[in-house]
């Protein structure tokens, strides 16, 4: 038999060799003074950093600070983590920052709504009012071109025209119609040079009437040339008149219309003293007026209305107020034509 019959199995404890001695009590290991450190500690700042007492620098970018971080309630990104400042110091105003952020988001939303409303309102307004290229303007342009055969003569050329503030020193004027020419084409109605200048827009119809002032000292012929041009053609003619100052050249004066048995009987080419020409761009019409004396006197030095209306002008047409006569009547017929056509925007002549 073996000396240790219980080998390989746990048997009863072996009695002490000295039975008279009591064995010491088992001792318990002392508790650690601090919790054990984790095996994997976060990396602290690098040797190049000097903020050794600040928070540890994460080894990986904080996903809560990325653009794809989930939004916390209230629209603050990463709302579930403690807020820190850009330079590593704890942010003592985190709540205020969150409130400001939410306020900024709300303000931005309000601005977006208001801005969208304003832009939408502007677009809608432009659509309703029809801007320079809108259908309303095109419609008004076409309506103006048809006025010559749709509006009675007494409405196109009223028997009396009020000119409040139209005279020298803003004195009021009243003009009375004394003659109306039959509607016609443009053949022989203009001097050859002016006829060539107006040729690019064509001639649909020419309407003319002659007025006299309250004292019957002056006579003024007003002409409405209805052209065959579209808006682009009228724009081109207006630019040329403005660029080359064709409306101020004495060799491009319109011809007057005189009628026998009236104060305009002696009103001919030699009696022209002042004139005004307006090429409209919102209607296929050229408006003009030419004035002179009712007694038939010839004029050696005619002046365009703008020159004769200048303060301090001393020429005979200027002193007599004939520039005001021509420009005052032309302006009022231009306005009346626009009002009848319903042009959205009245442009200054």
C-alpha positions as CSV (number, residue, x, y, z in Angstrom):
1,X,0.0,0.0,0.0
2,X,1.0,3.5,-0.5
3,X,2.3,5.7,2.3
4,X,-0.3,8.4,1.4
5,X,-3.5,6.6,0.6
6,X,-5.5,9.9,0.0
7,X,-3.1,11.3,-2.6
8,X,-4.9,13.3,-5.2
9,X,-7.8,14.0,-2.9
10,X,-8.3,16.6,-0.2
11,X,-8.1,14.9,3.3
12,X,-8.4,16.1,6.8
13,X,-6.0,18.7,8.0
14,X,-2.8,17.3,9.4
15,X,-2.5,17.9,13.1
16,X,0.2,20.3,14.3
17,X,3.5,18.7,15.2
18,X,3.4,20.4,18.6
19,X,0.1,19.8,20.1
20,X,0.7,22.1,23.0
21,X,1.1,25.3,20.9
22,X,-2.0,27.1,19.5
23,X,-1.6,28.2,15.8
24,X,-1.9,31.9,15.0
25,X,-5.2,33.2,13.6
26,X,-5.2,33.8,9.9
27,X,-4.7,37.5,8.9
28,X,-6.8,39.6,6.4
29,X,-4.9,41.7,3.8
30,X,-5.3,45.5,4.4
31,X,-7.8,47.4,2.1
32,X,-6.2,49.6,-0.5
33,X,-6.0,53.3,0.4
34,X,-7.4,54.4,-3.1
35,X,-9.5,52.7,-5.8
36,X,-7.4,50.8,-8.3
37,X,-6.6,52.7,-11.4
38,X,-8.0,51.6,-14.6
39,X,-5.8,49.6,-16.9
40,X,-6.5,52.1,-19.8
41,X,-6.2,55.7,-18.7
42,X,-7.1,58.6,-20.9
43,X,-4.2,60.3,-22.6
44,X,-3.4,63.7,-21.0
45,X,-2.0,66.7,-22.7
46,X,1.1,66.4,-24.8
47,X,4.5,67.7,-23.5
48,X,4.1,70.7,-25.9
49,X,1.0,71.9,-24.0
50,X,1.3,74.1,-21.0
51,X,-2.2,73.8,-19.6
52,X,-1.3,70.9,-17.3
53,X,-4.0,71.6,-14.9
54,X,-6.8,71.7,-17.5
55,X,-9.0,68.8,-18.5
56,X,-7.5,65.8,-20.3
57,X,-7.4,66.1,-24.0
58,X,-9.4,63.2,-25.6
59,X,-7.5,60.8,-27.7
60,X,-10.3,60.8,-30.3
61,X,-12.5,63.8,-31.6
62,X,-15.5,64.2,-29.5
63,X,-18.5,63.1,-31.7
64,X,-20.8,65.5,-29.8
65,X,-19.0,68.4,-31.4
66,X,-19.3,67.2,-35.0
67,X,-21.9,68.6,-37.5
68,X,-23.6,65.1,-37.5
69,X,-24.0,65.0,-33.7
70,X,-27.6,64.4,-32.7
71,X,-29.6,67.5,-31.7
72,X,-30.7,67.7,-28.1
73,X,-34.1,69.1,-27.2
74,X,-34.1,72.9,-27.8
75,X,-31.9,72.6,-30.9
76,X,-28.5,72.6,-29.0
77,X,-26.0,70.1,-30.5
78,X,-24.6,67.6,-28.0
79,X,-26.9,68.8,-25.3
80,X,-26.3,65.7,-23.1
81,X,-22.6,66.4,-22.5
82,X,-21.0,69.0,-20.2
83,X,-20.2,72.2,-22.2
84,X,-16.6,73.3,-22.3
85,X,-15.1,76.4,-23.7
86,X,-13.0,76.6,-26.8
87,X,-9.7,77.0,-24.9
88,X,-10.4,74.1,-22.4
89,X,-11.7,76.0,-19.4
90,X,-15.0,74.9,-18.0
91,X,-17.8,77.1,-19.4
92,X,-19.5,78.8,-16.5
93,X,-22.1,80.3,-18.9
94,X,-23.3,77.0,-20.5
95,X,-26.9,77.6,-19.6
96,X,-26.8,81.2,-20.9
97,X,-25.1,79.9,-24.0
98,X,-27.8,77.3,-24.5
99,X,-30.5,79.9,-24.0
100,X,-28.8,82.3,-26.4
101,X,-28.4,79.5,-29.0
102,X,-32.1,78.7,-28.8
103,X,-33.0,82.4,-29.0
104,X,-30.7,82.7,-32.1
105,X,-32.3,79.7,-33.7
106,X,-35.8,81.2,-33.1
107,X,-34.6,84.6,-34.4
108,X,-33.1,83.1,-37.5
109,X,-36.4,81.2,-38.1
110,X,-38.4,84.3,-37.7
111,X,-36.1,86.3,-40.0
112,X,-36.3,83.5,-42.6
113,X,-40.1,83.5,-42.5
114,X,-40.3,87.3,-42.7
115,X,-37.7,87.4,-45.5
116,X,-39.5,84.8,-47.4
117,X,-42.7,86.7,-46.9
118,X,-41.2,89.9,-48.1
119,X,-39.6,88.3,-51.1
120,X,-42.8,86.5,-51.9
121,X,-44.7,89.7,-51.5
122,X,-42.4,91.6,-53.8
123,X,-42.6,88.9,-56.4
124,X,-46.4,88.7,-56.1
125,X,-46.6,92.5,-56.2
126,X,-44.4,92.6,-59.3
127,X,-46.6,89.9,-60.9
128,X,-49.7,91.8,-60.1
129,X,-48.4,95.2,-61.1
130,X,-46.6,93.7,-64.1
131,X,-43.1,95.2,-64.2
132,X,-41.4,96.8,-67.2
133,X,-41.5,93.5,-69.1
134,X,-44.7,92.1,-67.6
135,X,-48.0,91.3,-69.4
136,X,-49.7,94.4,-67.9
137,X,-47.1,96.7,-69.5
138,X,-47.4,94.9,-72.8
139,X,-51.2,95.2,-72.6
140,X,-51.0,98.9,-71.8
141,X,-48.5,99.4,-74.7
142,X,-51.0,97.7,-77.1
143,X,-53.9,99.7,-75.7
144,X,-52.1,102.9,-76.2
145,X,-51.5,102.0,-79.8
146,X,-55.2,101.6,-80.4
147,X,-56.3,104.9,-78.8
148,X,-56.3,106.8,-82.1
149,X,-59.4,104.9,-83.4
150,X,-61.1,104.0,-80.2
151,X,-61.2,107.3,-78.3
152,X,-63.4,110.1,-79.5
153,X,-61.7,113.3,-80.7
154,X,-63.1,115.4,-77.9
155,X,-61.4,113.0,-75.4
156,X,-58.1,112.8,-77.1
157,X,-58.1,116.6,-77.8
158,X,-60.4,118.1,-75.1
159,X,-61.9,121.5,-76.0
160,X,-60.3,123.0,-72.9
161,X,-57.0,122.0,-71.2
162,X,-56.1,123.2,-67.8
163,X,-52.4,123.9,-67.2
164,X,-52.1,124.6,-63.4
165,X,-48.6,125.9,-62.8
166,X,-47.6,125.4,-66.4
167,X,-46.7,129.1,-67.2
168,X,-43.7,131.2,-66.4
169,X,-43.3,131.5,-62.7
170,X,-45.7,128.5,-62.2
171,X,-48.6,130.6,-63.4
172,X,-51.7,128.8,-64.4
173,X,-52.6,128.4,-68.0
174,X,-55.8,127.5,-69.8
175,X,-55.7,126.4,-73.4
176,X,-58.7,126.3,-75.8
177,X,-58.9,124.1,-78.9
178,X,-59.4,126.1,-82.1
179,X,-58.6,123.5,-84.8
180,X,-58.5,119.7,-85.3
181,X,-56.7,118.2,-88.3
182,X,-58.3,115.2,-90.0
183,X,-56.5,112.0,-89.0
184,X,-54.0,111.1,-91.7
185,X,-50.7,109.4,-92.5
186,X,-47.4,111.2,-92.1
187,X,-46.7,112.0,-95.8
188,X,-45.9,115.7,-95.9
189,X,-46.6,116.2,-92.2
190,X,-42.9,116.7,-91.2
191,X,-39.9,118.4,-92.7
192,X,-37.8,115.9,-94.6
193,X,-35.0,115.6,-92.0
194,X,-37.4,115.0,-89.1
195,X,-39.3,112.5,-91.3
196,X,-36.2,110.5,-91.8
197,X,-35.4,110.5,-88.1
198,X,-38.8,109.1,-87.3
199,X,-38.9,106.6,-90.2
200,X,-37.5,103.6,-88.2
201,X,-40.7,103.5,-86.0
202,X,-43.1,103.9,-88.9
203,X,-46.4,105.8,-89.0
204,X,-49.7,104.2,-88.2
205,X,-51.6,107.4,-87.7
206,X,-51.0,111.1,-87.1
207,X,-53.5,113.2,-85.1
208,X,-53.1,117.0,-84.6
209,X,-55.0,119.8,-82.9
210,X,-54.1,123.5,-82.4
211,X,-54.8,125.4,-79.2
212,X,-54.6,129.0,-78.2
213,X,-54.0,130.6,-74.8
214,X,-56.6,132.6,-72.8
215,X,-55.5,135.9,-74.4
216,X,-55.3,134.4,-77.9
217,X,-51.8,135.8,-78.2
218,X,-50.1,132.4,-78.7
219,X,-51.0,129.3,-80.8
220,X,-49.7,125.8,-80.2
221,X,-50.1,122.6,-82.3
222,X,-50.1,119.3,-80.5
223,X,-49.3,116.1,-82.4
224,X,-49.7,112.5,-81.5
225,X,-47.8,110.2,-83.9
226,X,-48.9,106.6,-83.5
227,X,-46.1,104.4,-84.7
228,X,-45.9,100.9,-85.9
229,X,-43.0,100.0,-83.6
230,X,-42.8,97.6,-80.7
231,X,-41.4,98.5,-77.3
232,X,-37.8,97.7,-78.4
233,X,-38.2,100.0,-81.4
234,X,-39.5,102.8,-79.3
235,X,-36.6,102.3,-76.8
236,X,-34.1,102.5,-79.6
237,X,-35.6,105.7,-81.0
238,X,-35.8,107.3,-77.5
239,X,-32.1,106.4,-76.9
240,X,-31.1,108.0,-80.2
241,X,-33.0,111.2,-79.6
242,X,-31.5,111.4,-76.1
243,X,-27.9,110.6,-77.3
244,X,-27.9,112.8,-80.3
245,X,-30.1,115.5,-78.7
246,X,-32.4,115.4,-81.7
247,X,-35.2,117.0,-79.8
248,X,-33.2,120.2,-79.5
249,X,-32.2,120.7,-83.1
250,X,-34.0,123.5,-84.9
251,X,-33.8,121.7,-88.2
252,X,-35.9,118.9,-86.6
253,X,-38.8,121.1,-85.5
254,X,-42.3,119.7,-86.1
255,X,-44.6,121.5,-88.5
256,X,-47.6,123.4,-87.1
257,X,-51.2,123.0,-88.2
258,X,-53.1,126.2,-88.9
259,X,-56.8,126.5,-89.9
260,X,-58.5,129.3,-91.7
261,X,-60.9,131.5,-89.8
262,X,-59.1,130.8,-86.5
263,X,-56.2,132.5,-84.6
264,X,-53.9,129.9,-86.1
265,X,-54.6,130.9,-89.7
266,X,-51.2,132.5,-90.1
267,X,-49.4,129.8,-88.1
268,X,-46.9,128.3,-90.6
269,X,-43.3,127.0,-90.7
270,X,-41.8,130.5,-90.4
271,X,-43.8,131.3,-87.3
272,X,-42.4,128.4,-85.2
273,X,-40.9,129.8,-82.1
274,X,-40.5,126.9,-79.6
275,X,-41.1,123.1,-79.6
276,X,-41.0,119.9,-77.5
277,X,-40.7,116.3,-78.6
278,X,-41.2,113.2,-76.4
279,X,-40.5,109.7,-77.7
280,X,-42.5,107.4,-75.3
281,X,-41.1,104.0,-74.4
282,X,-44.3,102.7,-72.7
283,X,-46.5,103.5,-75.6
284,X,-46.0,103.4,-79.4
285,X,-46.5,107.2,-79.6
286,X,-44.3,110.3,-80.2
287,X,-45.9,113.4,-78.6
288,X,-44.9,116.8,-79.8
289,X,-45.9,120.4,-79.6
290,X,-44.8,123.5,-81.4
291,X,-45.8,127.1,-80.5
292,X,-45.7,130.6,-82.0
293,X,-47.4,134.0,-82.0
294,X,-51.0,134.2,-83.2
295,X,-50.3,137.4,-85.1
296,X,-48.3,135.5,-87.7
297,X,-44.9,137.1,-87.0
298,X,-41.9,135.2,-88.3
299,X,-39.3,134.0,-85.8
300,X,-35.6,134.2,-86.6
301,X,-34.3,132.3,-83.6
302,X,-36.6,129.5,-82.4
303,X,-35.6,127.7,-79.2
304,X,-36.3,124.3,-77.8
305,X,-38.7,124.5,-74.9
306,X,-36.1,123.4,-72.3
307,X,-33.9,126.3,-73.3
308,X,-36.7,128.8,-73.5
309,X,-37.9,127.9,-70.0
310,X,-34.6,128.4,-68.3
311,X,-34.4,131.1,-65.7
312,X,-32.9,134.2,-67.0
313,X,-33.4,133.4,-70.7
314,X,-33.8,136.6,-72.7
315,X,-34.8,135.5,-76.2
316,X,-38.1,136.6,-77.6
317,X,-39.7,133.0,-77.3
318,X,-38.4,132.8,-73.7
319,X,-39.7,136.2,-72.7
320,X,-43.1,135.5,-74.3
321,X,-43.4,132.1,-72.5
322,X,-43.7,130.1,-75.7
323,X,-41.4,127.4,-74.3
324,X,-43.9,126.9,-71.4
325,X,-46.7,126.8,-73.9
326,X,-45.1,123.9,-75.9
327,X,-43.8,121.9,-73.0
328,X,-47.0,122.5,-70.9
329,X,-49.3,121.1,-73.5
330,X,-47.0,118.2,-74.5
331,X,-46.7,117.1,-70.9
332,X,-50.5,117.1,-70.3
333,X,-51.3,115.1,-73.5
334,X,-48.5,112.7,-72.6
335,X,-50.0,112.1,-69.1
336,X,-53.6,111.8,-70.5
337,X,-52.5,109.2,-73.0
338,X,-50.8,107.1,-70.3
339,X,-53.8,107.3,-68.0
340,X,-56.1,106.2,-70.8
341,X,-53.8,103.3,-71.7
342,X,-53.4,102.3,-68.0
343,X,-49.6,102.3,-68.1
344,X,-48.4,100.9,-64.7
345,X,-45.6,103.4,-64.3
346,X,-45.6,106.9,-65.6
347,X,-42.2,108.0,-66.7
348,X,-41.2,111.6,-66.7
349,X,-41.1,113.2,-70.0
